[in-house]
Amino acid sequence: MTKKKKDIKEEPLEEMKTKKEKVKEESIKEEVKPDEDDIPCDNIEDLGEDEETLILKNKIENLEEKVRYHQAELINYRKRKDEEVSNMLKYANQDLIMEILPIVDNFERALKLSEKDETNAKFAEGFKMLYNGLVNILHKFGVEEIKSTGEKFDPTYHEALLIENDQTKEDDIIIETLITGYTYKGRVIRPSSVKVNKIN
């Protein structure tokens, strides 16, 4: 008894591969396809034209504000540097002047002593000429004496070393200048050391 062979219809190999690839692509698309609610809006391209314009406008405004801020900082920095350089040039001779002032003080002490001793009147005249010449040079460079005796005490210009209680004089009046103070081009480089009247 012979068995009948069933006729099996074989599909071409290429057609089978094509079908498999299509099924695979469809499954991938289903997995990758995002939900509409989960689409991110960070990308400008995903937004509408109005929203995209608004975001770009805000970015431009922020950048312009940063530029203005840094420009203002640069201007302020230049002003500070210019002021520092100007002050350095203006008061360039201050250290030299501070070295000269003690010499002027010694001349003043010598002249006060000569007033009490008339035997050295000729020497006193010479000292006075030197002293006046030195003071004139200081004046030429912007150094000025601080007025003290008879003036109202001002802590900006005066330093109280001694206090006296004289009821016949006003309170806070400077009675005597002990060491002369000086300003250099408007700046106090040494306050006057004074005796001040204080009424309790």
C-alpha positions as CSV (number, residue, x, y, z in Angstrom):
1,M,0.0,0.0,0.0
2,T,1.6,3.2,-1.1
3,K,1.4,6.5,0.8
4,K,0.3,9.5,-1.0
5,K,2.6,12.5,-0.7
6,K,0.9,15.6,0.4
7,D,1.5,18.6,-1.8
8,I,3.2,21.2,0.3
9,K,3.3,24.6,-1.1
10,E,6.6,26.2,-0.3
11,E,7.0,30.0,-0.2
12,P,10.0,31.5,-1.7
13,L,12.8,32.3,0.8
14,E,13.0,36.0,-0.2
15,E,9.3,36.5,0.4
16,M,9.5,34.9,3.8
17,K,12.3,37.2,4.8
18,T,10.3,40.3,3.6
19,K,7.4,39.3,5.7
20,K,9.5,38.8,8.8
21,E,11.2,42.2,8.4
22,K,7.8,43.9,8.0
23,V,6.5,42.3,11.2
24,K,9.7,43.3,13.0
25,E,9.4,47.0,11.8
26,E,5.8,47.2,12.9
27,S,6.6,45.9,16.4
28,I,9.5,48.4,16.7
29,K,7.2,51.3,15.7
30,E,4.7,50.3,18.3
31,E,7.3,50.2,21.0
32,V,9.0,53.5,20.0
33,K,5.8,55.5,19.4
34,P,5.4,57.9,22.4
35,D,2.2,59.0,23.9
36,E,1.1,62.5,22.8
37,D,1.0,63.7,26.5
38,D,4.6,62.6,27.0
39,I,6.2,64.7,24.2
40,P,8.7,67.1,25.7
41,C,8.4,70.8,24.9
42,D,12.1,71.7,25.6
43,N,13.0,71.6,22.0
44,I,12.0,74.9,20.3
45,E,11.2,73.0,17.1
46,D,8.3,71.2,18.9
47,L,6.7,74.5,19.9
48,G,4.4,76.7,17.9
49,E,5.8,79.8,16.1
50,D,4.5,82.3,18.7
51,E,6.0,80.3,21.6
52,E,9.3,79.9,19.8
53,T,9.5,83.6,19.1
54,L,8.7,84.4,22.8
55,I,11.5,82.1,24.0
56,L,14.0,83.5,21.6
57,K,13.0,87.1,22.6
58,N,13.5,86.2,26.3
59,K,16.9,84.8,25.6
60,I,17.9,87.9,23.7
61,E,16.7,90.1,26.6
62,N,18.7,88.1,29.1
63,L,21.8,88.3,27.0
64,E,21.4,92.0,26.5
65,E,21.0,92.5,30.2
66,K,24.2,90.5,30.9
67,V,26.1,92.6,28.4
68,R,24.8,95.9,30.0
69,Y,25.8,94.6,33.4
70,H,29.4,93.7,32.3
71,Q,29.7,97.0,30.5
72,A,28.8,98.9,33.7
73,E,31.3,96.8,35.7
74,L,34.0,97.6,33.2
75,I,33.2,101.4,33.3
76,N,33.2,101.4,37.1
77,Y,36.6,99.5,37.1
78,R,38.1,102.0,34.7
79,K,36.8,104.9,36.9
80,R,38.3,103.3,40.0
81,K,41.7,102.7,38.3
82,D,41.7,106.3,36.9
83,E,41.0,107.7,40.3
84,E,43.7,105.6,41.9
85,V,46.3,106.7,39.3
86,S,45.1,110.3,39.7
87,N,45.6,110.2,43.4
88,M,49.0,108.5,43.1
89,L,50.1,111.3,40.8
90,K,48.5,114.1,42.9
91,Y,50.0,113.0,46.2
92,A,53.3,111.6,44.8
93,N,55.4,113.9,46.9
94,Q,53.6,113.1,50.2
95,D,56.3,110.7,51.6
96,L,59.1,113.3,50.8
97,I,57.0,116.1,52.5
98,M,56.5,113.9,55.6
99,E,60.3,113.6,55.9
100,I,60.7,117.4,55.6
101,L,58.1,118.3,58.3
102,P,60.3,117.2,61.3
103,I,63.0,119.6,60.0
104,V,60.5,122.4,59.9
105,D,59.5,121.5,63.5
106,N,63.1,121.7,64.6
107,F,63.4,125.2,63.1
108,E,60.3,126.3,64.9
109,R,61.7,125.0,68.3
110,A,65.0,126.8,67.6
111,L,63.2,130.1,66.8
112,K,61.1,129.8,70.1
113,L,64.3,129.3,72.1
114,S,66.0,132.2,70.4
115,E,63.2,134.5,71.4
116,K,64.1,133.9,75.0
117,D,67.8,134.4,74.5
118,E,68.7,137.7,72.8
119,T,72.4,137.0,72.7
120,N,71.9,134.8,69.7
121,A,69.9,137.3,67.7
122,K,72.1,137.1,64.6
123,F,71.8,133.3,64.5
124,A,68.1,133.5,65.0
125,E,67.8,135.8,62.0
126,G,69.7,133.2,59.9
127,F,67.4,130.4,61.2
128,K,64.4,132.4,60.4
129,M,65.5,133.0,56.8
130,L,66.1,129.2,56.3
131,Y,62.8,128.4,58.0
132,N,60.8,130.9,55.8
133,G,62.5,129.6,52.7
134,L,61.6,126.0,53.5
135,V,58.0,126.9,54.4
136,N,57.6,128.8,51.1
137,I,58.8,125.7,49.1
138,L,56.2,123.6,50.9
139,H,53.5,126.1,50.1
140,K,54.5,126.0,46.5
141,F,53.9,122.3,46.4
142,G,50.5,122.6,48.1
143,V,51.4,122.2,51.8
144,E,49.4,124.4,54.1
145,E,49.5,124.9,57.9
146,I,46.4,124.0,59.9
147,K,45.1,127.0,61.8
148,S,44.8,126.0,65.5
149,T,45.3,128.5,68.3
150,G,42.1,130.4,69.0
151,E,40.1,128.0,66.7
152,K,37.3,125.6,67.7
153,F,38.6,122.1,68.3
154,D,38.0,119.9,65.2
155,P,39.1,116.2,65.5
156,T,39.6,116.1,61.7
157,Y,42.4,118.7,62.0
158,H,43.4,118.7,65.6
159,E,44.7,116.2,68.1
160,A,44.2,117.1,71.8
161,L,47.4,116.3,73.8
162,L,46.6,118.5,76.8
163,I,43.4,119.8,78.4
164,E,43.0,122.9,80.5
165,N,40.1,124.3,82.4
166,D,39.9,128.1,81.9
167,Q,36.6,129.6,82.8
168,T,37.5,132.9,81.1
169,K,37.6,131.1,77.6
170,E,35.1,129.3,75.6
171,D,34.7,125.5,75.8
172,D,36.5,123.5,73.1
173,I,38.7,126.4,72.2
174,I,42.3,125.6,71.3
175,I,44.6,127.5,73.8
176,E,48.0,126.5,72.4
177,T,49.5,124.8,69.4
178,L,52.1,122.3,70.5
179,I,53.0,120.8,67.1
180,T,51.9,122.4,63.9
181,G,49.6,120.3,61.6
182,Y,49.6,120.4,57.8
183,T,47.4,119.6,54.8
184,Y,48.7,118.6,51.4
185,K,46.5,119.5,48.5
186,G,43.4,119.5,50.8
187,R,44.3,116.2,52.5
188,V,45.3,116.2,56.2
189,I,48.8,114.6,56.3
190,R,49.4,115.5,60.0
191,P,46.9,116.9,62.5
192,S,47.9,119.7,64.8
193,S,48.8,118.6,68.4
194,V,47.1,121.1,70.6
195,K,46.0,122.1,74.2
196,V,42.2,122.4,74.4
197,N,40.1,124.3,76.9
198,K,37.4,122.1,78.6
199,I,34.8,123.6,81.0
200,N,33.3,121.0,83.2
